[in-house]
Amino acid sequence: MTKIKTPRARRPRKTGRRHPLASVALIAVGLLFTGGAYVAFSTSTAVATTDASSQQTIAQGEKLFAANCATCHGLNAQGSSEGPSLIGVGAASVDFQVGTGRMPLQMQGPQAQKKPVQFTAEQTAALAAYVASLAPGPAIPSGEVLDAAGDAASGAELFRINCAMCHNVAGAGGALTEGKFAPAIENASAQHIYEAMITGPQNMPVFNDMNISPEDKRDIITYLKYVENNPSPGGLALGSLGPVAEGLFIWIFGLGAIVALTVWITAKSN
């Protein structure tokens, strides 16, 4: 009899196929390592670029200083008979003087006057960076001290005590001795107001953090911006110069109106 062969059970063959999620996991791991390497590289590059940019800015400021400021302040900012030393005045002083157009000086006089700005913001920053690199000094302010969101009432009291005798209670400015004057503060930026307080330009005293704290300076700026943005509740402010301007107005226009009325009544009766 012929034997019938029964088929043997086949063993499962290894197909070599991966799990469907294996490719996804491999891509994710690759992206993770690639992203980490990129972040590390870009961070180190950014730090190096910032440092190089800082040195480049200082070098640019030194060139600008030599071309525009060294005639009066000396080639090394040590000062001369024509201008004071700038060593230790800090970046804030340069930003105020150059950023308001007071420097470069147009002509010798009792004090430097505000005029159109001669340098771009980038050039001003470069000059400030160069002078700041010579010696420590007040830095350019930033942050919430400039947001004019402090206590306006406290700022008004501080301004009346420390500033109003020269700048007028409304910041309208006033005359000083020997042809000098306290400028009007209207439309001055918060940054320049703060810089003026910490550097004391012209005849202004320096109000450091021991005299007036940064919070109090913020309140003063808040008060000045409030006055600037809110019209006089009494009507025409007449320059906010006080009773002298108001009395002069009454004397000229009030008395003039009375004289004109008298002449008109006399002419009508005749």
GIKADA-V685602 format. One record per residue. PHI is phi in whole degrees, 0 to 359 (none if undefined). PSI is psi in whole degrees, -180 to 180 (none if undefined). BURIAL is 1 if it has 24 or more other ideal C-beta (glycine too) atoms within 12 Angstrom, else 0. Layout:
# GIKADA-V685602
phi->PHI psi->PSI burial->BURIAL
phi->PHI psi->PSI burial->BURIAL
This chain:
# GIKADA-V685602
phi->none psi->144 burial->0
phi->273 psi->130 burial->0
phi->279 psi->138 burial->0
phi->265 psi->123 burial->0
phi->278 psi->128 burial->0
phi->270 psi->136 burial->0
phi->296 psi->134 burial->0
phi->284 psi->150 burial->0
phi->290 psi->126 burial->0
phi->284 psi->138 burial->0
phi->283 psi->142 burial->0
phi->296 psi->130 burial->0
phi->276 psi->145 burial->0
phi->282 psi->114 burial->0
phi->278 psi->-20 burial->0
phi->80 psi->6 burial->0
phi->281 psi->142 burial->0
phi->270 psi->166 burial->0
phi->297 psi->144 burial->0
phi->303 psi->-29 burial->0
phi->271 psi->-4 burial->0
phi->295 psi->-40 burial->0
phi->295 psi->-41 burial->0
phi->297 psi->-43 burial->0
phi->296 psi->-40 burial->0
phi->297 psi->-44 burial->0
phi->296 psi->-41 burial->0
phi->296 psi->-44 burial->0
phi->297 psi->-42 burial->0
phi->298 psi->-44 burial->0
phi->296 psi->-38 burial->0
phi->298 psi->-48 burial->0
phi->292 psi->-40 burial->0
phi->296 psi->-45 burial->0
phi->296 psi->-42 burial->0
phi->298 psi->-43 burial->0
phi->296 psi->-39 burial->0
phi->295 psi->-43 burial->0
phi->297 psi->-44 burial->0
phi->297 psi->-42 burial->0
phi->293 psi->-46 burial->0
phi->294 psi->-35 burial->0
phi->295 psi->-47 burial->0
phi->296 psi->-37 burial->0
phi->295 psi->-41 burial->0
phi->297 psi->-42 burial->0
phi->298 psi->-44 burial->0
phi->296 psi->-40 burial->0
phi->295 psi->-40 burial->0
phi->297 psi->-44 burial->0
phi->296 psi->-44 burial->0
phi->295 psi->-40 burial->0
phi->296 psi->-39 burial->0
phi->297 psi->-47 burial->0
phi->296 psi->-38 burial->0
phi->295 psi->-39 burial->0
phi->296 psi->-43 burial->1
phi->297 psi->-42 burial->1
phi->296 psi->-41 burial->0
phi->297 psi->-42 burial->1
phi->296 psi->-36 burial->1
phi->296 psi->-40 burial->1
phi->294 psi->-44 burial->0
phi->297 psi->-39 burial->1
phi->296 psi->-45 burial->1
phi->298 psi->-34 burial->0
phi->277 psi->-28 burial->0
phi->238 psi->-19 burial->1
phi->238 psi->-23 burial->1
phi->294 psi->-24 burial->1
phi->301 psi->-39 burial->0
phi->260 psi->-39 burial->1
phi->264 psi->0 burial->1
phi->89 psi->152 burial->0
phi->296 psi->-31 burial->0
phi->253 psi->20 burial->0
phi->62 psi->24 burial->1
phi->277 psi->-6 burial->0
phi->91 psi->165 burial->0
phi->204 psi->-172 burial->0
phi->292 psi->-17 burial->0
phi->264 psi->-17 burial->0
phi->199 psi->153 burial->1
phi->285 psi->166 burial->0
phi->291 psi->143 burial->0
phi->252 psi->7 burial->1
phi->287 psi->118 burial->0
phi->93 psi->0 burial->0
phi->284 psi->-22 burial->1
phi->85 psi->168 burial->1
phi->292 psi->-31 burial->1
phi->297 psi->-39 burial->1
phi->295 psi->-43 burial->1
phi->294 psi->-43 burial->1
phi->298 psi->-38 burial->1
phi->290 psi->-52 burial->1
phi->294 psi->-44 burial->1
phi->279 psi->-37 burial->1
phi->290 psi->-19 burial->1
phi->259 psi->2 burial->1
phi->83 psi->1 burial->0
phi->292 psi->-30 burial->1
phi->238 psi->144 burial->1
phi->295 psi->148 burial->1
phi->293 psi->134 burial->1
phi->281 psi->-40 burial->0
phi->199 psi->158 burial->0
phi->288 psi->140 burial->0
phi->191 psi->-174 burial->0
phi->303 psi->-36 burial->0
phi->198 psi->159 burial->1
phi->288 psi->136 burial->1
phi->253 psi->151 burial->0
phi->291 psi->136 burial->1
phi->209 psi->175 burial->0
phi->305 psi->140 burial->0
phi->292 psi->137 burial->0
phi->265 psi->-18 burial->0
phi->239 psi->156 burial->1
phi->285 psi->167 burial->0
phi->299 psi->-37 burial->0
phi->294 psi->-42 burial->0
phi->293 psi->-39 burial->1
phi->298 psi->-43 burial->1
phi->297 psi->-37 burial->1
phi->293 psi->-44 burial->1
phi->299 psi->-43 burial->1
phi->297 psi->-41 burial->1
phi->295 psi->-39 burial->1
phi->294 psi->-48 burial->1
phi->296 psi->-38 burial->1
phi->295 psi->-28 burial->1
phi->285 psi->-15 burial->1
phi->284 psi->-37 burial->1
phi->192 psi->155 burial->0
phi->298 psi->146 burial->0
phi->192 psi->177 burial->1
phi->302 psi->131 burial->1
phi->271 psi->163 burial->1
phi->293 psi->126 burial->1
phi->288 psi->157 burial->1
phi->201 psi->171 burial->0
phi->92 psi->-157 burial->0
phi->289 psi->-16 burial->0
phi->295 psi->-14 burial->1
phi->252 psi->5 burial->1
phi->276 psi->-4 burial->0
phi->55 psi->36 burial->1
phi->241 psi->28 burial->0
phi->270 psi->-151 burial->1
phi->263 psi->106 burial->0
phi->294 psi->-36 burial->1
phi->294 psi->-44 burial->0
phi->296 psi->-40 burial->0
phi->297 psi->-37 burial->1
phi->296 psi->-42 burial->1
phi->295 psi->-44 burial->0
phi->296 psi->-39 burial->1
phi->293 psi->-42 burial->1
phi->296 psi->-36 burial->0
phi->285 psi->-40 burial->0
phi->254 psi->-21 burial->1
phi->233 psi->-29 burial->1
phi->294 psi->-26 burial->1
phi->296 psi->-22 burial->0
phi->251 psi->-44 burial->1
phi->268 psi->-2 burial->1
phi->78 psi->148 burial->1
phi->298 psi->-25 burial->1
phi->259 psi->8 burial->1
phi->73 psi->24 burial->1
phi->277 psi->-5 burial->1
phi->89 psi->173 burial->1
phi->188 psi->165 burial->1
phi->276 psi->145 burial->0
phi->242 psi->-165 burial->0
phi->272 psi->161 burial->0
phi->56 psi->38 burial->0
phi->79 psi->6 burial->0
phi->270 psi->165 burial->0
phi->204 psi->155 burial->1
phi->267 psi->120 burial->1
phi->288 psi->158 burial->1
phi->292 psi->143 burial->1
phi->260 psi->-4 burial->1
phi->300 psi->136 burial->0
phi->70 psi->5 burial->0
phi->286 psi->142 burial->1
phi->288 psi->155 burial->1
phi->300 psi->-36 burial->1
phi->295 psi->-44 burial->1
phi->290 psi->-34 burial->1
phi->297 psi->-46 burial->1
phi->297 psi->-43 burial->1
phi->297 psi->-37 burial->1
phi->296 psi->-38 burial->1
phi->291 psi->-35 burial->1
phi->268 psi->-10 burial->1
phi->245 psi->-23 burial->1
phi->63 psi->62 burial->0
phi->289 psi->154 burial->1
phi->57 psi->-120 burial->1
phi->263 psi->5 burial->0
phi->280 psi->135 burial->1
phi->288 psi->159 burial->0
phi->275 psi->127 burial->1
phi->253 psi->89 burial->1
phi->282 psi->-178 burial->0
phi->292 psi->-17 burial->0
phi->282 psi->-30 burial->0
phi->278 psi->-55 burial->0
phi->229 psi->119 burial->1
phi->292 psi->161 burial->0
phi->303 psi->-36 burial->1
phi->295 psi->-39 burial->0
phi->291 psi->-37 burial->1
phi->298 psi->-40 burial->1
phi->298 psi->-40 burial->1
phi->295 psi->-39 burial->1
phi->297 psi->-44 burial->1
phi->298 psi->-40 burial->1
phi->300 psi->-44 burial->1
phi->296 psi->-45 burial->1
phi->296 psi->-39 burial->1
phi->289 psi->-31 burial->1
phi->294 psi->-45 burial->1
phi->298 psi->-39 burial->1
phi->293 psi->-36 burial->1
phi->266 psi->-6 burial->0
phi->240 psi->125 burial->0
phi->294 psi->160 burial->0
phi->296 psi->126 burial->0
phi->292 psi->-18 burial->0
phi->270 psi->3 burial->0
phi->104 psi->-141 burial->0
phi->299 psi->122 burial->0
phi->280 psi->-19 burial->0
phi->54 psi->42 burial->0
phi->78 psi->3 burial->0
phi->55 psi->36 burial->1
phi->267 psi->0 burial->1
phi->93 psi->-160 burial->0
phi->294 psi->-25 burial->0
phi->296 psi->-50 burial->0
phi->296 psi->-39 burial->0
phi->293 psi->-42 burial->0
phi->295 psi->-40 burial->0
phi->296 psi->-38 burial->0
phi->297 psi->-46 burial->0
phi->296 psi->-41 burial->0
phi->297 psi->-44 burial->0
phi->282 psi->-54 burial->0
phi->276 psi->-40 burial->0
phi->292 psi->-53 burial->0
phi->295 psi->-37 burial->0
phi->298 psi->-40 burial->0
phi->294 psi->-38 burial->0
phi->295 psi->-43 burial->0
phi->297 psi->-44 burial->0
phi->296 psi->-39 burial->0
phi->294 psi->-40 burial->0
phi->297 psi->-44 burial->0
phi->297 psi->-41 burial->0
phi->294 psi->-42 burial->0
phi->295 psi->-40 burial->0
phi->294 psi->-41 burial->0
phi->295 psi->-37 burial->0
phi->292 psi->-38 burial->0
phi->290 psi->-29 burial->0
phi->280 psi->none burial->0
